[in-house]
Structures are given as C-alpha cells and as structure tokens.
C-alpha cells in the first residue's frame, strides 16, 4: 500500500499494530488495511469487542475526572495509543484547566500522532518509551519538563498490561514507579481478562500474536497483584463497567476485564 503522510518511515505497513487496531475499534482513522482486517476477524469471533473498547474508554474518562476531584493535576498516561476524541488532557481540563499531561507509548505511530495533536497545547507532551523502562520514562526530558515528580501524579496504565508478558515483569515495573512517585500518587489500571469468557479468549489471543504486542489475559488475582503497595480506593478492583459508573453510556456490566484505582501513601 502507499504510505500515508502521517505514517513514520520506520512503521511496518504489513504488520498489524495493537494501537492502530484499538484506534479502529474506537472509530478512528489512523489505521491501515492490515489493522482493519485483524479487527474485523476479531469482531467476527467476539462481536462485543467494540463495546468492550468503548467501556474501557468510559472507565478512563471516569477515573481521570475522579483523580482531578481528588486534587491530582498531573497525569502520566503510559500506553496512551493514538489520540482520539476524549484524550486525557481534554477530559481533565473540563474540571481543571491547569492539568498537565504526558502521553507515553512504544508505538511510533501513536507517538507521532500525539506530537501532532499536542502541537501548541501548553502543559502537555509525548514520549516514545516502554513501560518497563521506568527510569527512561521518568527521567525523559519531556516528562521532567511537563511534570513535577515531587508532587502527586496519576499514573495511567489503562488497557496496557495485557500486552506486557510476565517475563517482562510488569509488576516489578509498577513497583518501581510506586517507589519513585510522590506520596498521594494514584495508579489507574484496567486489564483484559478471560474470566467469564474462556471460550472466546483463545482465538483472540492467537490473533494478537500477529502483532508486536501479543496479549496476556490474566485472571482476577493476577490483576490484583499489580496493586501491591497501593491502597485500592472504593469500590476496589471490579468489572470494568462497574467502577463508579455514571450512567447507561458506561456500557454493559458483563464486559470482561477489571478496573481499579490505587493510592500510594
């Protein structure tokens, strides 16, 4: 296919990307034919997938606004994906125009779009980095310029950790973030799970093996361990759509996956 102007040269147009597939699920336009084909195959096996993605996005909005209500005005969004309507800074600034946000993603397309979207938007930045390179993220000049790590930060890892395999030790990475972030910082997390839908999980996981970020659906207890060292706020780690719902638009409570927010003392 012809490379679109917005796609960096290093991006492989023939291999699907989890970030671009997610963009397609949300109705975005920054995806390739190979991403759309993968998404269509996934939806054929699991028709509720677009609703799951919308429910996850609704959780992100609710959690961001809750964090702002607690007085947290700094956000580090890791695995932010390709920007779409309702980005973190847009949601947060409806309640506090002074909120500062840095978006981090390992996908060069996602970062390229973040940079373009944020051009001229004060108090924001975008970084290409890996979640597990904790010091590389927190010591990045953009992060240091936008955020004050001596004050509380909301660390967002929403719909990310199921793309981080156990052998990369994501729990150890989160523990390292906890050590380096200021008291009062918050961990906002959602995670896909096969709990309640084991018959569909296998084919879905197999599809994501075609991408650079294969999927690891984890059970409840494994997701709960990511909050070690954080105090879970009410209602705890719960099904995705039941975390402080604010209306029918939040989605179906049967959507598989878990969500929660923890506070660092």
N, C-alpha and C positions, 0 to 999 in steps of 0.2 A: 504494500500500500504506500501511497505518497505520505511522507512525514508532514504532519501539520506544523504550522509555525510555532505553536505553543509547546511542542514536544522537544525536550533537550536531545542532542545528538546521541548521548550515551544510553538512551532508553531503547530497549528491545521491543520493536513493534509486533513481534511474532509470539511473544510470551505474555500470558495474562498477568495482571497485577492485582493483588487484593485491594489496593487503594482505589484503582480505577473501577474494579467490579463494584465496590461499595458506592462509588460515585454514580454508577449506572443505576443501582438499586434505589438511590435517592432521587433519581430523575435528572442527574447532572449530564453535562455534555462533554466532559473531558475524559473520554474513554475510547478505546479502539475496538475494531471488529472482533478481535480475539477475546477481549474482555466481555463484550456483549454476548458472544456465543457461549462463553463459560457461564455467564449469569443466566442465560436462557436455559441451559442444561440444568443448572442448579434449581431454578424455579420449577422446571418440569418435575424434578424429584421432590421438591419441597415448596409447594405453591405459596406458603405463608412467608417465604423469605423477605419479600419487600415490606410486609407488615412488621417483621422482626426488626428490620433495619430502621423503620420509622419509629418503632417503640424504643429502640436504643437511642435514637436522636432525641426523642422526647425526654428520656431519662437525663441525657446530657443537659438539656435546657433547664429541667427542674433542679438538678444538682448545682449547676452554675449559679442560678438565682438564689438557691439556699445558701451557698458559700458567701455570696455577696451580702446576704442578710445577716450573716454571722460576723461581718466586718472584714472579710478577706477580700482584698482588692488587687491581688496578683495571681495570675494563672500560668502554669506551665503545662501545656497540652501536648503530651507525647503520643505519637501515633495519630496525629491530627487529620491525616488524609488530605484529600483535595478539597479546598474550601468550597462550601456551598452556602445557600441561604441559611441564616441562623448560626453563623460562626460564633465562637465563644465570645469574642470581644463585642459583637453585636448584641448578643443576649445579655451579657453582663452590664453593658453600658446603658441599657434601658433603666437600670436601677442605680448605677454609679458611673457617671461619665469619665471618672478618673481611673477606672480599672486598666491595668497593664497586663498584656498577654504575650507570651512567646509560644509559637507553634513549632513542634519538632516532629520530623518524620524521616524515615530512612529512604523513602521513595523519592527519587529526584524530580519526578513529575509533580508530586504533591508539593514539594518544596518550591519548585519553580512557580507554581500557581499561587502559593502562599505569598511569595515575594511580590508577584504582580498585584495581587489583591490588596496587599498592605502598603503598597507604594503611596506615600503621603499620609498614611494613617499614624499619627503620633502614639507613642506608648505601646507599640506592637513590634514584633519581629518574627523571623522564621529561620530555622536552623535545620540542616540536614545532619542527622546523627542517629545513633542506635540507642534504644532504651537502656541496654545493658552496659553501655559505656558511660557510667554515671558521672565520672569526673569530666569526661569530654563534653557531656551535656551541660553540667552545672558551671563549668569553667569557660564555656564558649563566650567569646566577647559580646555577642548579641544578647545572650542571656544575662550576662553581667551588666550590660548597658541598660537593659529594659527593666530587670527585676532587682529588688533589694533582698538578697537571701538572708539578711539579718532579721527580716520580718516574715510573718506567716505567708506561705504560698499554698495555693490549691494545686496539687499535682493530679492531673487528669490522665488516667490510663483507661480510656473508655473503648471497649471493643478492640483491644490491642493484645492482651496477654495470651489469648488463644492462638495467636500467631507466633508465640515465643515458646520454643520447645523446652522441655525440662532440662535437657543437657546444657542449655544456656543459662540455667539457674536464675530465672526471673524473680523468684522470691528473695534471693540474695541481693539482687539489684534493688528491689524495693526497700529492703532493709538498709542499704547504703544511702538511698535517697532520704529515708527517715532520719538517719544519723546526721546528714548534712543540712536538712531543712530546719528552720527555726521552730521552737515550740509554738503550738497553735496552728501549725500547718495541717492541711487536710489531704487525704487520699481519696479520690473519686474513681471508682472502678466498676466496670461491667465486664462480663465474661460469658461467652457461649458455653452451653453445656448440653450433653446428650440426655441428661436426666429428663424423663418424661417423653423422650422421642428416640429411643435407642435404635429403632428400626430404620430411621432415616439418616442417622449420623454417619454411618459407614460410607455411603455413596458421596455424601457431602464432603467428608474429609478427603476422600480419594480425588475429588475434583480439585481441591486446593493444593494437592501435591503437585499439580502442574505449574503452580506459581512459585515465586522465590520465597514465599512465606506460607508453608504448609500449616494446617490448622490442628490444634490440640484441644479438643473439647474436654473439659475437666468436670468431675463431679463436685457437689457442694462442698465437701470437706476440703478438697484441694484448693478451691477458690477461697475459702475462708482463711486458709493459711497465709494468703497474700497480705492479710491484715495484721499479721503478727506484729506486736509493738504499737499498733494503733488502737484507739478505743472506738469501736463501732458506735455510731450515733443511731438513734431510733429511725427506722424500725429494724435496723440490723442488716444482715445480708439476706436479701429477699428476691423473689422472682422479679424480673426486670421491670414489668409494668406496675408493680405494686409498691415501688419505692416512692412514698409521698405523692401519690397520683393527684392531679388537679383537674381531672375531667375525663370524659369519654375518649377524647382525642389522644390520650396517652397510649391507647392500644389494648389489646387483648391480654388479660392476666395469664392466659395459658401459654404465652410466648416463652420458649425455652431460653434459659440463661438467667444469670444472677447479677444483682447490682447492690452496691453499698457505698457508704462514705465513712471513713475513719479519721480520727483526730490524733495528732501527735502531741503528747503532753510535754 
